[in-house]
Amino acid sequence: MKQLQTKEDKKQTEDRPRYGNFKKDQVYCRFGEETILYCPKSADESSVTWLGPPNLIPYTDGKQINNALRKSDRLEITGNHSEGEFNLQIINITIEDEGLYRCSVIVNGSPREYDTELEIERLPTDLTITNMTNKHQIFGIEHTELILTCSVRRGNPVESLQWMRNSIYTQNPNLTLSIIHDNISEIAILQYSFVPSREDQKDNFTCFAESSFTKEPLSKTVYLNVYYKPDIIAEVYPSNELREGSDISLQCKADANPEIKKYTWQKIDLVIANVSVYNITKIDRSQAGQYTCSGYNVLGGSSRNVNISVLYAPVVNVTLVFSEEKLKLVCSPNGNPSRYRFDKWQHMSFFGQHIRYINGSTNGELIFPLNFSDQDRGIYKCKAENGILNTDGHLYQHGSASFDLGGLPVFVERNENVQYGLYQKIATLTLYIKSIPKYDRLCCSTNQWKLCKKNHLHLFQEKSAVFRDILYGANVLVDGYKILFVTPPLESSDFTDYTFEAANSFGEAYFTINLRDKGNLSNKTESSSSSGKSYLPYAFLIGGFVIVLSVTHLCSWYIRTHYPRTAVSQGRPHVSSVNSIMPTGEHYEEINLSEEIESPLEIDNDRSFSCIAESSAPIIDDKSVVVCGEDFQCQQFDTVVSRNQYEKLTEVQTENPEHAYRGTRSSETFLKIF
């Protein structure tokens, strides 16, 4: 231990100018004080040069101070210059004055250098013992290593930091010293480690920091308080292995100092009782497993586990396992005892309908090839038994898992390759699709055009649906999408093949529907026009037309000559239902035929028509229609006919994407009066 200064020595030191600790190579100073750095005598003033921090830059040339220095006003060359004394005096010392100073002189013709290290003197502060309580106690646990940690903010010069146990210095092998830095200064940390026992109760430990500039060292003392960790004993009566329905008692005891204040029984981290003895009546399989008894005193707690084995039928789980070479379902029963026998796997639809039975492996695995098909999707049920009946008296227990991996879209078996429509009628093509993931492209095409749902939403009507499909020969329910593709009124060329394409991230699938004329009207028309040999049908048609026209004019003449003309109510003509001229069948909900037809009649109030010709009215050709007034006098009006309906559809779709049909096929969809 270093000799400390007495009060008288310290008083004498404070009364004279502070020259540090009078060491030639090291000087300690306090903030705001002054010091003199000595240089050996030199005969020649011009031979003396002082250098200093940072990096030994020139401070003086002889006795001339370097005015470029920021602290030049705090520097002065002192001493008897005539005797060659050129000492460097620094006043009002700050942190920037710390560093290495060098005096370069020439003595007797030989150059010499003298170095002096100036450091700021700091006393050690903030001595702390970690985890010390207000009562100067520190806790230890029996047979558990305890580390006493003492820290102090370091001074300058560096202090001595030590641990003492019952006034005896601790041994070095048990000590660990480390230095850390913060924004202020260095902090020294001294740790003393040992394993306490109950015999160490109330031992005292002192940490002290001793500096050569302090008379009394900094110190703190703590007292060790050793606690016994509770020693728990847990037992099961009558046995820890039993069948379902048996009674059982779990008992917990403890040896601890201080005494146990609280007991708890837990199962899977769930507290089930706060007693030392826990009884279970008619235990079942859900109560099997590990139970933990815990006891607590002021120090903490400890625990002991007991395992209860209940013999019960297995609970079966099924998991899907992937590998580079195969895909498999693994049946994992969990029962007691853990010896299992497996039955056949059952393959079912997602609606629980049976599809087939499959033989699995003896260890409960069902292996699929990597190129599995859409028919392999569904629910797979595994059955296993371990010789123990469940509470319902069943031997086999089962578990299931869904096998629902993605693949190409599938057009199911119920789709019809041949569907029918009527000439000049709207047709609806129906198809059913399964797709996981859902298709992101759906198109319909013929040999003349291709339309996709993305750009023609009004043509494709889609909804989720449940329908039947054939999976491994079983007719079962599946879920997917029902697609309705609605055509405009059909022309002869529209009775052809319609190919539907559905695509998702796995690829594309195709299905072709042959649309046929249910009434064969288009086929008859085409046959007659193409042969050019038989004009008999035309003759009958013209003859019938002449007869109808003659009868119509005769009736009109008879009514005009024998009956007065019916008055028009309030100057407005009576107009019969416009739907009478329309072909029956399906129509788009967006199209209001009455509005399209009635609008021209209401605008032209000068025309007085009592009716629009029925379907039996004479039609002059495919570009005109006959309209009769109240006097049964008929007039012929032209209509607008669009022959190439899909070309027209494409043009209008570009102009009005919200509803392409509203501006197309005006002659086929509705009659427009001019």
Secondary structure, DSSP 4 states (H G I P E B T S, - for coil): -PPPPPHHHHHHHHHS---TT--SSEEEE-TT--EEE-----S-GGG-EEEETTTTEE-EETTEE-TTSTTGGGEEEES-GGGT--EEEE-S--GGG-EEEEEEEEETTEEEEEEEEEEE-B--EEEEETT--TTSEEEEETTS-EEEEEEEE--BSPPEEEEEETTEEPPGGGEEEEEEE-SS-EEEEEEEEE---GGGTT-EEEEEEE-TT-SS-EEEEEEEEEEEEEEEEEEEES-SEEETT--EEEEEEEEEES---EEEEEETTEEEESSSEEEESS--GGG-EEEEEEEE-SS-EEEEEEEEEEEEEEEEEEEEEE-SS-EEEEEEEEEES---EE--EEEE-TTS-EEEEE---TTSEEEE-TT--GGG-EEEEEEEE-S---TTS-S-EEEEEEE----S-EE-TT--SEEEE-BTS--EEEEEEE-SSPPSEEEEE-SS-EEETTT-GGGEEEEEEEEEEEETTEEEEEEEEEEEEEPPSB-GGGSSEEEEEEEETTEEEEEEEEEEESS-HHHHHHHHHHH-S--HHHHHHHHHHHHHHHHHHHHHHHHHHHSPPPPPGGG------GGGGSPPS---TT--HHHHHHHHHHH-TT---S----TTS---STTEEEEE-TT--EEEEE----S-HHHHHHHHHHH-TT-GGGGS-HHHH-----
